[in-house]
Amino acid sequence: MTETELRGWIEAVRRGALPRRAFVQRLAALGLGAPAAGSLLLAAGVAQGQPTPAGNAYKPTKAGGGGLLRLLWWQGPTILNPHFTTGQKDTDGSRLFYEPLADWDNEGRLVPQLAAEIPSLANGGVARDGRSVVWKLKKGVQWHDGTPFTADDVVFTWQYAGNPATAATSIGYYLDRTVEKIDSHTVRVVFKQPTPFWAHTFVGAGGEILPRHVFGPYTGAKSREAPANLAPVGTGPYKFVAFKPGDLVQGALNPNYHFPARPHFDRVEMKGGGDAVSAARAVLQTGEYDFAWNIQVEDELIKRMESGGKGRAHFVPGGADLEFITFNHTDPNREVDGERSSLKAPHPVLSDPVVRQALSLLVDKASIEKFIYGRAGVATANYVDNPPVYRSPNTKWEFNPEKAAALLEGAGWKKGKGGLREKNGRPLKLLFQTSTNALRQKTQALVKQAAQKAGVEIEIKAIAGSVFFSTDVGNPDTYGKFHADLQMYTGGGTIDPARVMLRFVSWEAAQKANKWSGINLSRHVNPEFDRLFREAERELDPVKRATLFVRMNDLLVQTHAVIPVIQRRSVAAVSSKLVAPVSAWVGDMGFLRDWYRT
């Protein structure tokens, strides 16, 4: 397929000469899935097809009657404000109560939530110059306290999240644009420059709308003082009952929910704590819970648990979850102006790209895929691996401790006593941290073993997930603080790779000045990467824009700024009687309204 052919197909869909389904089938034949097709068509301004809700087979006649839904998140939510989340646990906890204007279904199509319809060129919602989008809002929606949902809430959410003093983790979705109220149920998002992918603001995770009458007194510097950060007032299928951070979230059926005859369950409990193995066992073996999130457990153990017949492991296709190892580009052991890992203090060892290249050669991805992840992951050389249209063909990974040793030797790192390499009196010792999890500890052990052969000493550190992924700015062991040399975790992605690429732009560096809310945790700074990102922000041509993201991916890989490890499939443990449609693009709770028990 040539670029000209692809453009021709897109234009044929726009004119109606080529059915959307046929376009998807053509791309599928080339190895590009439905999400890739949807992403290209949306970026090209082609109207979304009629989306099929995740729960299309579910046709309830009344809300409630399902009793208690028992959810188990082995990393419990620590905050319930969707604009302060630093991990999927907080995002999912918040989604029990809050909703965006629209979400992505698992086929990569936009589905209305609080929106009355999806904007498009055809309905006049998307401007042809890429500078504005008009959202029509659903009428008759109420906040959980009975206050009407209006355009004022949407405008306020933009003002709130886009204010740097608020220090929202979602700020990247709200900068360089304004939101205007047209009438009580219509808003216009106006971009400072042509914006090809407009479906970030108010869409999916980070797009949840906040009630102005609740959060209005707590904007800017007062944002962390809002009682609603821990006691939400949303529009979602469940109303807030109680919250013990890191332990338990409780909700009750919203009797005024705006989707008819939903939700099915009368109450919901999201329990936090424990580990992935115990979470999987609580659903698959004991039946104590209905659903367990993110069961990062060896595949062979999952298969043994499934044999009892009480539940199943659900592997969700699609999505862009990547398990990766990131380097700290700043010095975690030097304090500057009261701050460790400061941008003013480059890392004394990892600032050398040769050292990073050598470390990249010490990750045995084939063994990690085969013996640790099994059905749940595939080894990858790319930071952006999905949707496939953004997958680079220019990269490859290699496991070669001997080559790593030769690179270090050539860079002046000579073996000393005990085989440990050193240079200018500095031993090559590094601290490698991640959250407590069997898969991650086994991965750490493999890397440590290979590094030892190359003359590198790696100290491994496992931190409880409730601490590692915490938003506590006073805790030194969070992944946001990154007081180590290497760290590993899973980064979630979206249909459009701009969000994940934000993790490496200079202005998103997590630091004391922004309360460590920036999502560039590695403090990576590369002017060329920044330039490519800015160019992609305004490139309206979807094919050229995809090429820019491929170039960004290649730059990260070729400069060894990050080590992609495993493209992970979302895996959950599901009770045999629970029907739980999910989308890999929005997290497990995005379509909770459509869950039911048979």
RODO-2510 file (C-alpha; in nm, 4 decimals, decimal comma):
residues 598
     n   res          X          Y          Z
     1     m     0,0000     0,0000     0,0000
     2     t     0,1376     0,3395    -0,0978
     3     e     0,0678     0,6724     0,0714
     4     t    -0,1314     0,7770    -0,2364
     5     e    -0,3509     0,4652    -0,2148
     6     l    -0,4180     0,5228     0,1543
     7     r    -0,5184     0,8833     0,0920
     8     g    -0,7469     0,7648    -0,1867
     9     w    -0,9226     0,5180     0,0411
    10     i    -0,9757     0,7815     0,3087
    11     e    -1,1218     1,0228     0,0547
    12     a    -1,3476     0,7457    -0,0804
    13     v    -1,4870     0,6885     0,2692
    14     r    -1,5420     1,0635     0,3054
    15     r    -1,7413     1,0729    -0,0220
    16     g    -1,9384     0,7610     0,0654
    17     a    -1,7915     0,5666    -0,2249
    18     l    -1,6147     0,3220     0,0069
    19     p    -1,8066     0,1820     0,3067
    20     r    -1,6352     0,2305     0,6398
    21     r    -1,6448    -0,1454     0,7013
    22     a    -1,4654    -0,2102     0,3724
    23     f    -1,1977     0,0439     0,4665
    24     v    -1,1458    -0,1322     0,7997
    25     q    -1,1250    -0,4699     0,6236
    26     r    -0,8647    -0,3407     0,3772
    27     l    -0,6470    -0,2118     0,6587
    28     a    -0,6972    -0,5343     0,8538
    29     a    -0,5629    -0,7276     0,5557
    30     l    -0,2474    -0,5157     0,5863
    31     g    -0,2158    -0,5873     0,9581
    32     l    -0,3775    -0,2622     1,0739
    33     g    -0,6665    -0,3111     1,3142
    34     a    -0,9943    -0,1269     1,3550
    35     p    -0,8484     0,1253     1,6029
    36     a    -0,5918     0,2279     1,3426
    37     a    -0,8657     0,2734     1,0826
    38     g    -1,0776     0,4739     1,3248
    39     s    -0,7835     0,6914     1,4208
    40     l    -0,6990     0,7727     1,0582
    41     l    -1,0589     0,8528     0,9680
    42     l    -1,1118     1,0720     1,2735
    43     a    -0,7882     1,2610     1,2068
    44     a    -0,9015     1,3098     0,8472
    45     g    -1,2294     1,4613     0,9660
    46     v    -1,4475     1,1728     0,8477
    47     a    -1,7635     1,1288     1,0535
    48     q    -1,7585     0,8390     1,2973
    49     g    -1,9823     0,5505     1,2063
    50     q    -2,2713     0,4718     1,4365
    51     p    -2,0808     0,3409     1,7375
    52     t    -2,1825     0,0153     1,8898
    53     p    -2,1934     0,0581     2,2674
    54     a    -1,9829    -0,1883     2,4627
    55     g    -2,2996    -0,3335     2,6132
    56     n    -2,5030    -0,3572     2,2920
    57     a    -2,6173    -0,7128     2,3713
    58     y    -2,7480    -0,5975     2,7080
    59     k    -3,1056    -0,4684     2,6838
    60     p    -3,2291    -0,4044     3,0398
    61     t    -3,5852    -0,3033     3,1215
    62     k    -3,5075    -0,1412     3,4567
    63     a    -3,2170    -0,0176     3,6619
    64     g    -3,0931    -0,2098     3,9637
    65     g    -3,1693    -0,5554     4,0917
    66     g    -2,8149    -0,6848     4,0534
    67     g    -2,7149    -0,6559     4,4173
    68     l    -2,3525    -0,5824     4,5104
    69     l    -2,0739    -0,5688     4,2511
    70     r    -1,7434    -0,6577     4,4182
    71     l    -1,4345    -0,5179     4,2460
    72     l    -1,0758    -0,5804     4,3508
    73     w    -0,7948    -0,3405     4,2599
    74     w    -0,4699    -0,4609     4,4138
    75     q    -0,3494    -0,1012     4,3921
    76     g    -0,6292     0,0862     4,5640
    77     p    -0,7264     0,4385     4,4523
    78     t    -0,5725     0,7152     4,6603
    79     i    -0,7723     1,0055     4,5187
    80     l    -1,1081     1,0390     4,3398
    81     n    -1,0489     1,3543     4,1384
    82     p    -0,9907     1,2389     3,7783
    83     h    -0,7662     1,5394     3,7113
    84     f    -0,5225     1,4448     3,9884
    85     t    -0,4738     1,0797     3,8956
    86     t    -0,1226     0,9450     3,8535
    87     g    -0,2128     0,5861     3,7741
    88     q    -0,4890     0,3661     3,6374
    89     k    -0,6105     0,2857     3,9891
    90     d    -0,7107     0,6485     4,0452
    91     t    -0,8549     0,6825     3,6969
    92     d    -1,0740     0,3758     3,7432
    93     g    -1,1813     0,4766     4,0927
    94     s    -1,2859     0,8178     3,9650
    95     r    -1,4802     0,6674     3,6737
    96     l    -1,7309     0,5109     3,9126
    97     f    -1,8617     0,8648     3,9574
    98     y    -1,7395     1,0955     3,6781
    99     e    -1,7836     1,0900     3,3009
   100     p    -1,6298     1,2684     3,0009
   101     l    -1,8212     1,3970     2,7014
   102     a    -1,7216     1,0868     2,5044
   103     d    -1,5199     0,7647     2,5292
   104     w    -1,3469     0,5254     2,2927
   105     d    -1,5023     0,1842     2,2460
   106     n    -1,2767    -0,1138     2,1846
   107     e    -1,3133    -0,0725     1,8089
   108     g    -1,1555     0,2716     1,8285
   109     r    -1,4776     0,4693     1,7775
   110     l    -1,6022     0,7605     1,9842
   111     v    -1,9109     0,6870     2,1922
   112     p    -2,1136     0,9723     2,3480
   113     q    -2,1299     0,9907     2,7267
   114     l    -2,2319     1,3410     2,8347
   115     a    -2,2354     1,4561     2,4728
   116     a    -2,5548     1,4424     2,2685
   117     e    -2,3575     1,3477     1,9560
   118     i    -2,0015     1,3128     1,8287
   119     p    -1,8746     1,6208     1,6400
   120     s    -1,7841     1,5711     1,2751
   121     l    -1,7385     1,7608     0,9527
   122     a    -2,0704     1,6195     0,8368
   123     n    -2,2741     1,7598     1,1277
   124     g    -2,0809     2,0864     1,1394
   125     g    -1,9164     2,0088     1,4714
   126     v    -1,5593     2,0018     1,3378
   127     a    -1,4208     2,3076     1,1594
   128     r    -1,2492     2,2375     0,8282
   129     d    -0,9472     2,4448     0,9282
   130     g    -0,8902     2,2266     1,2367
   131     r    -0,9188     2,5219     1,4743
   132     s    -1,2436     2,4494     1,6554
   133     v    -1,4878     2,1791     1,7615
   134     v    -1,8468     2,2257     1,8777
   135     w    -1,9881     1,9847     2,1346
   136     k    -2,3626     1,9539     2,1882
   137     l    -2,4366     1,8350     2,5390
   138     k    -2,6954     1,5857     2,6541
   139     k    -2,9947     1,7538     2,8189
   140     g    -3,1669     1,6422     3,1369
   141     v    -2,8473     1,5194     3,3052
   142     q    -2,8124     1,5875     3,6786
   143     w    -2,5178     1,5888     3,9114
   144     h    -2,5498     1,3454     4,2000
   145     d    -2,6723     1,6256     4,4265
   146     g    -2,9548     1,7090     4,1839
   147     t    -2,7965     2,0175     4,0250
   148     p    -2,8424     2,0300     3,6441
   149     f    -2,5384     1,9562     3,4256
   150     t    -2,4782     2,2434     3,1808
   151     a    -2,2203     2,4045     2,9570
   152     d    -2,1012     2,6055     3,2588
   153     d    -1,9543     2,2850     3,4035
   154     v    -1,7682     2,2061     3,0825
   155     v    -1,6204     2,5550     3,0602
   156     f    -1,5241     2,5385     3,4277
   157     t    -1,3465     2,2044     3,3819
   158     w    -1,1275     2,3634     3,1152
   159     q    -1,0522     2,6611     3,3409
   160     y    -0,9773     2,4334     3,6339
   161     a    -0,7551     2,1740     3,4643
   162     g    -0,5814     2,4273     3,2397
   163     n    -0,4717     2,6471     3,5303
   164     p    -0,1038     2,5667     3,6073
   165     a    -0,1631     2,6520     3,9739
   166     t    -0,4134     2,3657     3,9944
   167     a    -0,1296     2,1257     3,9015
   168     a    -0,3704     1,8871     3,7291
   169     t    -0,2148     1,5788     3,5728
   170     s    -0,4531     1,6319     3,2791
   171     i    -0,3297     1,9849     3,2051
   172     g    -0,1860     1,8793     2,8686
   173     y    -0,5403     1,8305     2,7358
   174     y    -0,6444     2,1868     2,8201
   175     l    -0,3538     2,4150     2,7316
   176     d    -0,3361     2,6279     2,4152
   177     r    -0,7121     2,6316     2,3667
   178     t    -1,0159     2,8137     2,4945
   179     v    -1,3660     2,6859     2,5631
   180     e    -1,6650     2,9058     2,4890
   181     k    -2,0228     2,8638     2,6023
   182     i    -2,2593     2,8970     2,3051
   183     d    -2,5756     2,8208     2,4982
   184     s    -2,6768     2,6199     2,8051
   185     h    -2,5947     2,2899     2,6333
   186     t    -2,3409     2,3756     2,3639
   187     v    -1,9709     2,4620     2,3895
   188     r    -1,7011     2,5405     2,1380
   189     v    -1,3380     2,4394     2,1861
   190     v    -1,1118     2,6841     2,0010
   191     f    -0,7498     2,5864     1,9417
   192     k    -0,4632     2,8324     1,9065
   193     q    -0,3438     2,6460     1,6012
   194     p    -0,4835     2,3817     1,3644
   195     t    -0,5317     2,0702     1,5774
   196     p    -0,5612     1,7444     1,3859
   197     f    -0,6587     1,5252     1,6771
   198     w    -0,9181     1,7277     1,8646
   199     a    -1,0546     1,4345     2,0671
   200     h    -0,8295     1,4813     2,3697
   201     t    -1,0130     1,7618     2,5458
   202     f    -1,3150     1,6263     2,7390
   203     v    -1,2651     1,2729     2,6006
   204     g    -1,1652     0,9580     2,7885
   205     a    -0,9366     0,9565     3,0910
   206     g    -0,8564     1,3145     3,1855
   207     g    -1,1652     1,4374     3,0010
   208     e    -1,4092     1,3908     3,2880
   209     i    -1,6298     1,6901     3,3623
   210     l    -1,6302     1,8438     3,7106
   211     p    -1,9246     2,0286     3,8700
   212     r    -1,8577     2,4014     3,8888
   213     h    -2,0788     2,4496     4,1956
   214     v    -1,8688     2,1947     4,3893
   215     f    -1,5117     2,2724     4,2763
   216     g    -1,5524     2,6439     4,2021
   217     p    -1,4163     2,7585     4,5412
   218     y    -1,1135     2,5273     4,5056
   219     t    -0,9266     2,6290     4,1928
   220     g    -0,5604     2,7044     4,1465
   221     a    -0,3510     2,6853     4,4627
   222     k    -0,6552     2,5723     4,6641
   223     s    -0,7225     2,2740     4,4382
   224     r    -0,5858     2,0117     4,6769
   225     e    -0,8074     2,1369     4,9597
   226     a    -1,1368     2,0437     4,7932
   227     p    -1,3375     1,7928     5,0007
   228     a    -1,4709     1,6522     4,6735
   229     n    -1,1225     1,5213     4,5894
   230     l    -1,2135     1,2406     4,8293
   231     a    -1,5950     1,2624     4,8189
   232     p    -1,6931     1,3014     4,4515
   233     v    -2,0113     1,4492     4,3089
   234     g    -2,0421     1,3291     3,9512
   235     t    -2,2924     1,2283     3,6830
   236     g    -2,1929     0,8623     3,6581
   237     p    -2,3882     0,5420     3,7234
   238     y    -2,2994     0,5356     4,0922
   239     k    -2,3245     0,7939     4,3695
   240     f    -2,0533     0,8286     4,6275
   241     v    -2,1010     0,6516     4,9627
   242     a    -1,7591     0,6194     5,1294
   243     f    -1,3852     0,6223     5,0591
   244     k    -1,0823     0,5020     5,2512
   245     p    -0,7795     0,5991     5,0368
   246     g    -0,5808     0,2962     4,9282
   247     d    -0,8409     0,0623     5,0793
   248     l    -1,2078     0,0908     4,9795
   249     v    -1,4403     0,2897     4,7539
   250     q    -1,8166     0,2426     4,7890
   251     g    -2,0965     0,3637     4,5664
   252     a    -2,4716     0,3234     4,5339
   253     l    -2,6944     0,3185     4,2252
   254     n    -2,7665     0,6631     4,0826
   255     p    -3,1489     0,6674     4,0514
   256     n    -3,1341     0,9648     3,8122
   257     y    -2,8747     0,8220     3,5757
   258     h    -2,9074     0,9585     3,2237
   259     f    -2,8732     0,6216     3,0457
   260     p    -3,2120     0,4466     3,0708
   261     a    -3,2512     0,1258     3,2723
   262     r    -2,8906     0,1401     3,3928
   263     p    -2,6898     0,0448     3,5928
   264     h    -2,7680    -0,3168     3,6765
   265     f    -2,6007    -0,3314     4,0167
   266     d    -2,7466    -0,1675     4,3246
   267     r    -2,4144    -0,1120     4,4955
   268     v    -2,0478    -0,1234     4,4021
   269     e    -1,7383    -0,1746     4,6138
   270     m    -1,3848    -0,1281     4,4850
   271     k    -1,1473    -0,2888     4,7324
   272     g    -0,7787    -0,1978     4,7241
   273     g    -0,4659    -0,3683     4,8485
   274     g    -0,2972    -0,7044     4,8309
   275     d    -0,1173    -0,8169     4,5192
   276     a    -0,1968    -0,9443     4,1724
   277     v    -0,1787    -1,3129     4,2670
   278     s    -0,4163    -1,2835     4,5608
   279     a    -0,6489    -1,0692     4,3474
   280     a    -0,6611    -1,3308     4,0722
   281     r    -0,7202    -1,6044     4,3297
   282     a    -1,0064    -1,4095     4,4924
   283     v    -1,2019    -1,4231     4,1659
   284     l    -1,0838    -1,7371     3,9880
   285     q    -1,0542    -1,9746     4,2855
   286     t    -1,2489    -1,8531     4,5879
   287     g    -1,5173    -1,6493     4,4089
   288     e    -1,4977    -1,3850     4,6801
   289     y    -1,4944    -1,1047     4,4205
   290     d    -1,6609    -1,0540     4,0831
   291     f    -1,3799    -0,8746     3,9033
   292     a    -1,0075    -0,8196     3,9647
   293     w    -0,8127    -0,5574     3,7751
   294     n    -0,4740    -0,5952     3,6095
   295     i    -0,3804    -0,9447     3,7199
   296     q    -0,0108    -0,9323     3,6408
   297     v     0,0457    -1,2996     3,7124
   298     e     0,2451    -1,5652     3,5293
   299     d     0,0267    -1,7177     3,2606
   300     e     0,0771    -2,0757     3,3798
   301     l    -0,0529    -1,9818     3,7245
   302     i    -0,3569    -1,8121     3,5697
   303     k    -0,4358    -2,1276     3,3714
   304     r    -0,4265    -2,3387     3,6876
   305     m    -0,6603    -2,0954     3,8634
   306     e    -0,9044    -2,0955     3,5693
   307     s    -0,9380    -2,4733     3,5866
   308     g    -1,1668    -2,4416     3,8908
   309     g    -1,4457    -2,2999     3,6754
   310     k    -1,5374    -2,0061     3,8988
   311     g    -1,3983    -1,7435     3,6658
   312     r    -1,1887    -1,6666     3,3620
   313     a    -0,9013    -1,4458     3,2643
   314     h    -1,0156    -1,1839     3,0170
   315     f    -0,7432    -1,0688     2,7765
   316     v    -0,8577    -0,7452     2,6167
   317     p    -0,7268    -0,6923     2,2612
   318     g    -0,6156    -0,3512     2,1436
   319     g    -0,4955    -0,0826     2,3755
   320     a    -0,1543     0,0718     2,4063
   321     d    -0,0297    -0,0402     2,7464
   322     l     0,3471    -0,0684     2,7456
   323     e     0,5700    -0,2083     3,0173
   324     f     0,8925    -0,0136     2,9889
   325     i     1,2112     0,0725     3,1725
   326     t     1,2939     0,4392     3,1881
   327     f     1,6216     0,6071     3,2725
   328     n     1,6513     0,8909     3,5181
   329     h     1,8200     1,1658     3,3170
   330     t     1,8832     1,3605     3,6373
   331     d     2,0889     1,2788     3,9467
   332     p     1,8714     1,1135     4,2158
   333     n     2,1511     1,1369     4,4746
   334     r     2,2269     1,5070     4,4452
   335     e     2,0072     1,7727     4,5996
   336     v     1,9741     2,1108     4,4313
   337     d     1,7618     2,3821     4,5928
   338     g     1,6012     2,1210     4,8168
   339     e     1,5160     1,8870     4,5283
   340     r     1,6612     1,5511     4,4275
   341     s     1,6410     1,4448     4,0616
   342     s     1,6563     1,8126     3,9700
   343     l     1,6690     1,9321     3,6103
   344     k     1,9727     2,1342     3,7191
   345     a     2,1676     1,8153     3,7952
   346     p     2,2229     1,5811     3,4964
   347     h     2,2758     1,2161     3,5804
   348     p     2,6497     1,1479     3,6229
   349     v     2,6313     0,8097     3,4447
   350     l     2,3100     0,7820     3,2439
   351     s     2,3660     1,1115     3,0637
   352     d     2,6063     0,9075     2,8480
   353     p     2,4037     0,7483     2,5650
   354     v     2,6598     0,4678     2,5330
   355     v     2,5828     0,3532     2,8879
   356     r     2,2096     0,3645     2,8113
   357     q     2,2690     0,1648     2,4926
   358     a     2,4633    -0,0969     2,6856
   359     l     2,1873    -0,1283     2,9446
   360     s     1,9311    -0,1693     2,6655
   361     l     2,1232    -0,4772     2,5507
   362     l     2,0829    -0,6386     2,8930
   363     v     1,7046    -0,6884     2,8779
   364     d     1,6146    -1,0406     2,7629
   365     k     1,2760    -0,9597     2,6140
   366     a     1,2279    -1,3014     2,4558
   367     s     1,2488    -1,4728     2,7950
   368     i     1,0314    -1,2081     2,9555
   369     e     0,7612    -1,2685     2,6944
   370     k     0,7817    -1,6481     2,6949
   371     f     0,8331    -1,7288     3,0604
   372     i     0,6785    -1,4357     3,2443
   373     y     0,3942    -1,2758     3,0450
   374     g     0,2770    -1,5560     2,8153
   375     r    -0,0650    -1,4678     2,6674
   376     a    -0,0544    -1,1285     2,8358
   377     g     0,2231    -0,9607     2,6387
   378     v     0,4481    -0,9387     2,3347
   379     a     0,8092    -0,8189     2,3299
   380     t     0,8586    -0,4937     2,1420
   381     a     1,1281    -0,2529     2,0292
   382     n     0,8853     0,0385     2,0025
   383     y     0,7616     0,2841     2,2589
   384     v     0,4457     0,3365     2,0487
   385     d     0,3299    -0,0049     1,9354
   386     n    -0,0435     0,0434     1,8956
   387     p    -0,2505     0,1468     1,7014
   388     p    -0,0439    -0,0243     1,4305
   389     v    -0,0532     0,2774     1,1986
   390     y     0,1945     0,4434     1,4388
   391     r     0,4181     0,1374     1,4772
   392     s     0,7696     0,1992     1,3471
   393     p     0,9264    -0,0554     1,1099
   394     n     1,2699     0,0975     1,1694
   395     t     1,3543    -0,0450     1,5110
   396     k     1,4697    -0,3753     1,6500
   397     w     1,5710    -0,5061     1,9892
   398     e     1,8674    -0,7202     2,0808
   399     f     1,9779    -0,9109     2,3898
   400     n     2,3576    -0,9248     2,3933
   401     p     2,5501    -0,8954     2,7236
   402     e     2,8821    -0,9430     2,5433
   403     k     2,8156    -0,6475     2,3137
   404     a     2,7064    -0,4425     2,6141
   405     a     3,0355    -0,5213     2,7884
   406     a     3,2317    -0,4181     2,4800
   407     l     3,0451    -0,0862     2,4566
   408     l     3,1162    -0,0078     2,8213
   409     e     3,4798    -0,1042     2,7809
   410     g     3,5115     0,1294     2,4842
   411     a     3,3502     0,4119     2,6835
   412     g     3,6162     0,3853     2,9528
   413     w     3,4306     0,1693     3,2034
   414     k     3,7033    -0,0776     3,3018
   415     k     3,6599    -0,3860     3,5156
   416     g     3,7980    -0,3521     3,8657
   417     k     3,7996    -0,5696     4,1751
   418     g     3,5335    -0,8378     4,1636
   419     g     3,4583    -0,7672     3,7970
   420     l     3,2649    -0,4456     3,8686
   421     r     3,3287    -0,1746     3,6129
   422     e     3,4335     0,1725     3,7150
   423     k     3,5395     0,4983     3,5549
   424     n     3,7262     0,7856     3,7159
   425     g     3,6846     0,6179     4,0523
   426     r     3,3058     0,5785     4,0155
   427     p     3,1734     0,2201     4,0279
   428     l     2,9011     0,1314     3,7800
   429     k     2,6275     0,0724     4,0367
   430     l     2,2628     0,1546     3,9636
   431     l     1,9368     0,1370     4,1592
   432     f     1,6454    -0,0193     3,9676
   433     q     1,3010     0,0300     4,1238
   434     t     0,9459    -0,0751     4,0450
   435     s     0,6264    -0,1734     4,2247
   436     t     0,5866    -0,4967     4,4193
   437     n     0,4640    -0,7505     4,1664
   438     a     0,5829    -1,1020     4,0824
   439     l     0,6192    -1,0342     3,7091
   440     r     0,8178    -0,7183     3,7705
   441     q     1,0438    -0,8751     4,0300
   442     k     1,1212    -1,1607     3,7896
   443     t     1,1969    -0,9069     3,5168
   444     q     1,4239    -0,7172     3,7557
   445     a     1,6057    -1,0405     3,8403
   446     l     1,6701    -1,1200     3,4731
   447     v     1,8113    -0,7719     3,4112
   448     k     2,0270    -0,7881     3,7248
   449     q     2,1682    -1,1259     3,6196
   450     a     2,2565    -1,0096     3,2679
   451     a     2,4038    -0,6842     3,3996
   452     q     2,6345    -0,8734     3,6331
   453     k     2,7827    -1,0585     3,3354
   454     a     2,8602    -0,7220     3,1748
   455     g     3,0243    -0,5835     3,4892
   456     v     2,7303    -0,3700     3,6041
   457     e     2,5946    -0,3951     3,9570
   458     i     2,2204    -0,3364     3,9804
   459     e     2,0449    -0,3061     4,3119
   460     i     1,6778    -0,3911     4,2796
   461     k     1,4088    -0,2278     4,4874
   462     a     1,0410    -0,3242     4,5041
   463     i     0,7986    -0,0687     4,6471
   464     a     0,4407    -0,1422     4,7464
   465     g     0,2113    -0,0332     4,4656
   466     s     0,0072     0,1801     4,7048
   467     v     0,3233     0,3817     4,7717
   468     f     0,4977     0,3674     4,4323
   469     f     0,1943     0,4976     4,2427
   470     s     0,0836     0,7340     4,5172
   471     t     0,0099     1,1025     4,4605
   472     d     0,1562     1,1876     4,8033
   473     v     0,3993     1,4724     4,7324
   474     g     0,5676     1,4114     5,0668
   475     n     0,6605     1,0500     4,9906
   476     p     1,0114     1,0006     4,8443
   477     d     0,9342     0,6530     4,7048
   478     t     0,6738     0,7481     4,4429
   479     y     0,7487     0,6958     4,0775
   480     g     0,6827     1,0655     4,0265
   481     k     0,9745     1,1549     4,2528
   482     f     1,1915     0,8863     4,0816
   483     h     1,4736     0,8794     4,3374
   484     a     1,6455     0,5913     4,1579
   485     d     1,8470     0,5380     3,8387
   486     l     1,6044     0,3090     3,6567
   487     q     1,2376     0,2359     3,7070
   488     m     0,9797     0,0172     3,5401
   489     y     0,6028     0,0409     3,5125
   490     t     0,3220     0,0224     3,2594
   491     g     0,2256     0,3372     3,0752
   492     g    -0,1245     0,3417     2,9337
   493     g    -0,1882     0,4906     2,5919
   494     t    -0,4741     0,6281     2,3864
   495     i    -0,5977     0,6002     2,0304
   496     d    -0,3762     0,8967     1,9480
   497     p    -0,0115     0,8732     2,0634
   498     a     0,0203     1,2407     2,1573
   499     r    -0,0601     1,1643     2,5211
   500     v     0,2116     0,9016     2,5598
   501     m     0,4636     1,1180     2,3765
   502     l     0,3947     1,3930     2,6301
   503     r     0,5890     1,1737     2,8734
   504     f     0,9083     1,2845     2,7008
   505     v     0,8567     1,6540     2,6202
   506     s     1,0628     1,8945     2,8277
   507     w     0,7738     2,1070     2,9562
   508     e     0,6117     1,8026     3,1218
   509     a     0,9147     1,7224     3,3418
   510     a     0,8005     1,6239     3,6923
   511     q     0,9634     1,8582     3,9421
   512     k     0,9116     2,0376     4,2695
   513     a     0,7829     2,3489     4,0905
   514     n     0,4779     2,1608     3,9562
   515     k     0,4337     1,9400     4,2652
   516     w     0,5709     1,6486     4,0610
   517     s     0,2507     1,6421     3,8556
   518     g     0,4323     1,6518     3,5200
   519     i     0,4123     1,3201     3,3351
   520     n     0,7723     1,3312     3,2050
   521     l     0,8979     1,1299     3,5024
   522     s     1,2398     1,0590     3,3498
   523     r     1,3118     1,4341     3,3051
   524     h     1,4048     1,3630     2,9426
   525     v     1,5037     1,6747     2,7478
   526     n     1,5666     1,6662     2,3727
   527     p     1,4996     1,9797     2,1614
   528     e     1,4519     1,7728     1,8449
   529     f     1,1877     1,5594     2,0136
   530     d     1,0113     1,8732     2,1374
   531     r     1,0176     2,0173     1,7843
   532     l     0,8681     1,7039     1,6293
   533     f     0,5943     1,6976     1,8931
   534     r     0,5017     2,0607     1,8262
   535     e     0,4947     1,9904     1,4520
   536     a     0,2612     1,6918     1,5051
   537     e     0,0310     1,9111     1,7145
   538     r    -0,0544     2,1239     1,4102
   539     e    -0,0183     1,8772     1,1216
   540     l    -0,3678     1,8210     0,9779
   541     d    -0,2682     1,5553     0,7267
   542     p    -0,3234     1,2224     0,9099
   543     v    -0,0611     1,0321     0,7114
   544     k     0,2092     1,2953     0,7607
   545     r     0,1165     1,3181     1,1267
   546     a     0,1556     0,9427     1,1723
   547     t     0,5007     0,9737     1,0163
   548     l     0,5963     1,2382     1,2726
   549     f     0,5022     1,0070     1,5595
   550     v     0,7065     0,7283     1,4051
   551     r     1,0042     0,9668     1,3925
   552     m     0,9517     1,0564     1,7598
   553     n     0,9392     0,6884     1,8500
   554     d     1,2585     0,6232     1,6554
   555     l     1,4335     0,9134     1,8250
   556     l     1,3491     0,7749     2,1693
   557     v     1,4680     0,4264     2,0746
   558     q     1,7794     0,5317     1,8830
   559     t     1,8984     0,7671     2,1577
   560     h     1,8183     0,4985     2,4150
   561     a     1,5997     0,7346     2,6150
   562     v     1,3744     0,4446     2,7171
   563     i     1,3707     0,0646     2,6989
   564     p     1,0363    -0,0674     2,5678
   565     v     0,9887    -0,4168     2,7106
   566     i     0,6430    -0,5689     2,6625
   567     q     0,3328    -0,4537     2,4764
   568     r     0,0818    -0,5648     2,7356
   569     r    -0,2691    -0,6873     2,6852
   570     s    -0,5075    -0,5793     2,9549
   571     v    -0,5846    -0,8822     3,1709
   572     a    -0,8601    -0,9045     3,4284
   573     a    -1,0069    -1,1864     3,6332
   574     v    -1,3838    -1,2084     3,5740
   575     s    -1,6451    -1,4156     3,7538
   576     s    -1,8068    -1,6804     3,5347
   577     k    -2,1474    -1,5117     3,5840
   578     l    -2,0352    -1,1552     3,5157
   579     v    -2,0662    -0,9884     3,1759
   580     a    -1,8170    -0,7017     3,1869
   581     p    -1,7601    -0,5207     2,8546
   582     v    -1,4463    -0,3084     2,8632
   583     s    -1,2443    -0,1005     2,6226
   584     a    -0,8663    -0,1201     2,6260
   585     w    -0,8616     0,2488     2,5341
   586     v    -1,0422     0,3929     2,8375
   587     g    -0,9790     0,1533     3,1266
   588     d    -1,1989    -0,1095     3,2822
   589     m    -1,4595     0,1274     3,4251
   590     g    -1,5420     0,3240     3,1087
   591     f    -1,8491     0,1137     3,0282
   592     l    -1,9426     0,0037     3,3799
   593     r    -2,3009     0,1098     3,3108
   594     d    -2,3326    -0,1929     3,0766
   595     w    -2,2100    -0,4571     3,3206
   596     y    -2,4533    -0,7185     3,4451
   597     r    -2,4708    -1,0583     3,6135
   598     t    -2,6363    -1,3542     3,4454
***
